[in-house]
Amino acid sequence: MASRRQPFTPCKLYIDGADGLSAGDYIVTSGGSAYLVQATRPSPSKPERLYLDCLRWVPDQIPQDARCYQLNWYRR
């Protein structure tokens, strides 16, 4: 089983093509991870890319009325 990171710890992510994503939104992955977006900033070189400051989150604690985005991980 893969090791899991501790919830409610900060992390940095980037995402391409997530129109409308903003602070306060949640990201959920197909692997069962979840993140609360705390801040976004555009990439200076790639207009479609957003850099995110996030908190790792417990998927079961996402509010029912929250905006959630599905994120799929791809190998580089």
Summary of the structure (lengths in Angstrom):
residues: 76
radius of gyration: 12.3
end to end distance: 21.8
largest distance: 37.5
contacts: 167
relative contact order: 0.33
helix: 4%
strand: 43%
